Amino acid sequence: MTRPPIPPFDEASARAKVRLAEDAWNSRDPGRVSLAYTPDSHWRNRAEIFQGRDRIVEFLNRKWARELDYRLIKELWAYRDNRIAVRFAYEYRDDSGGWFRAYGNENWEFDADGLMRHRIASINDLPIAIDNRLFHWDLGTRPEDHPGLTELGL
């Protein structure tokens, strides 16, 4: 299976890869998201380390059961050959109604077919007041005219 854009990345293809990932994650569909990764993809997400698409789906099901009204923005930080570095922020609420903004960085490594074989994510959560939310679009894909992280001052 090929998942364009494929490496080696230039700036345009790296930006496109980042936006495709953002759109998939904003779908909150674990099966859809998992297809961007190799069947044996290695992940480190916060303190969890695991491998494989089945584990990715399990992880994302748990994540989105806890992180409600999830909205994510990713931004390209750097790229080279088959690697991309991303910074991101997402907002969500928990089941008690508290809102949070999570900030993080991801390092991605892709195989020759454009599937991600390594994902390393470092993430910090910040409680926010509902009035401080910045991600205001209907659930799903972020509209093209919605500001990105840089424009929002994040």
C-alpha positions in Angstrom: 0.0 0.0 0.0 1.3 3.5 -0.9 0.3 6.5 1.1 1.3 9.7 -0.8 3.0 12.0 -0.4 6.0 9.7 -0.2 9.6 10.4 0.7 11.9 12.1 0.1 9.9 15.1 1.2 10.2 18.7 0.1 8.5 21.5 1.9 5.2 21.2 -0.1 5.0 17.4 0.3 5.9 17.6 4.0 3.2 20.3 4.6 0.7 18.2 2.7 1.6 15.1 4.8 1.1 17.1 8.0 -2.3 18.3 6.9 -3.5 14.9 5.8 -2.5 13.6 9.3 -4.3 16.4 11.0 -7.5 15.7 9.0 -7.4 12.0 9.7 -6.9 12.6 13.5 -9.7 15.1 13.5 -12.0 12.4 12.1 -11.6 10.6 15.4 -11.8 7.3 13.4 -9.2 4.9 14.7 -9.4 2.6 11.7 -8.9 5.4 9.3 -6.0 6.9 11.3 -4.2 3.5 11.6 -4.0 3.1 7.9 -1.3 5.8 7.7 1.0 3.6 9.7 3.0 0.5 8.8 1.5 -2.8 10.2 4.4 -3.0 12.7 4.7 0.8 13.4 6.5 1.7 16.6 4.9 4.4 18.8 5.8 6.3 21.9 3.0 8.5 23.1 3.6 10.1 26.4 4.6 7.2 28.6 3.0 4.5 26.4 5.3 2.5 24.1 3.7 0.0 21.7 3.8 -1.5 18.2 1.4 -2.4 15.5 -1.9 -1.1 13.9 -4.1 -3.2 16.3 -2.5 -1.5 19.2 -2.8 1.9 17.5 -6.6 1.4 17.1 -6.9 0.3 20.8 -4.9 3.3 21.9 -7.0 5.8 19.8 -10.3 4.2 21.0 -9.2 4.8 24.6 -7.9 8.3 23.8 -11.1 9.5 22.2 -13.3 7.9 24.9 -11.5 10.2 27.4 -10.8 13.3 25.2 -14.2 14.5 24.1 -14.9 17.2 21.5 -11.3 16.7 20.3 -10.0 19.3 17.8 -6.4 19.3 16.6 -4.1 21.6 14.7 -0.7 20.3 13.5 2.1 22.4 12.0 5.2 21.4 10.2 8.4 22.2 12.2 11.1 20.5 10.1 11.6 17.8 7.5 14.5 15.9 5.8 14.5 12.9 3.6 12.0 10.5 5.1 11.4 12.3 8.4 9.1 15.0 9.5 8.9 16.9 12.8 5.6 18.4 13.8 4.3 20.7 16.6 0.7 20.5 17.5 -2.0 21.6 19.9 -5.4 20.1 20.5 -8.4 21.0 22.7 -10.7 18.6 24.4 -13.0 18.3 27.4 -13.1 15.5 29.9 -16.3 13.8 31.1 -16.7 16.2 34.0 -16.8 19.2 31.6 -13.3 20.5 32.2 -11.5 21.9 29.1 -7.8 21.3 28.2 -5.3 22.3 25.6 -2.6 19.7 24.9 0.7 20.9 23.4 3.2 18.6 21.8 5.8 17.6 19.4 6.0 14.6 17.2 8.9 13.0 15.3 7.8 10.9 12.3 9.8 8.4 10.2 8.3 7.0 7.0 9.0 4.0 4.8 9.4 4.2 1.1 5.7 3.9 0.5 4.8 6.9 2.7 3.6 4.9 5.7 4.8 6.0 9.1 7.0 3.4 10.7 8.0 5.4 13.8 6.0 8.0 15.8 7.5 9.6 18.9 5.1 12.1 20.7 5.8 14.3 23.7 2.6 16.0 25.1 1.7 18.3 27.9 -1.9 19.1 29.0 -3.0 22.5 30.3 -6.4 23.1 31.9 -8.1 26.0 30.2 -11.3 28.0 30.9 -14.0 27.5 28.3 -13.6 31.2 27.4 -10.0 30.5 26.5 -10.8 27.9 23.9 -9.4 28.8 20.4 -10.4 25.9 18.3 -14.0 26.7 17.2 -15.1 24.6 14.3 -17.6 21.8 13.9 -16.2 18.5 14.8 -14.2 17.0 11.9 -11.7 18.6 9.5 -10.4 22.1 10.4 -11.7 24.6 7.8 -9.1 26.0 5.5 -9.7 29.5 6.7 -9.3 28.6 10.4 -6.1 30.0 11.8 -3.2 27.6 12.4 -0.9 27.5 15.5 1.3 30.4 14.4 -1.6 32.6 13.6 -3.2 31.8 16.9 0.0 32.7 18.8 0.5 29.1 20.0 
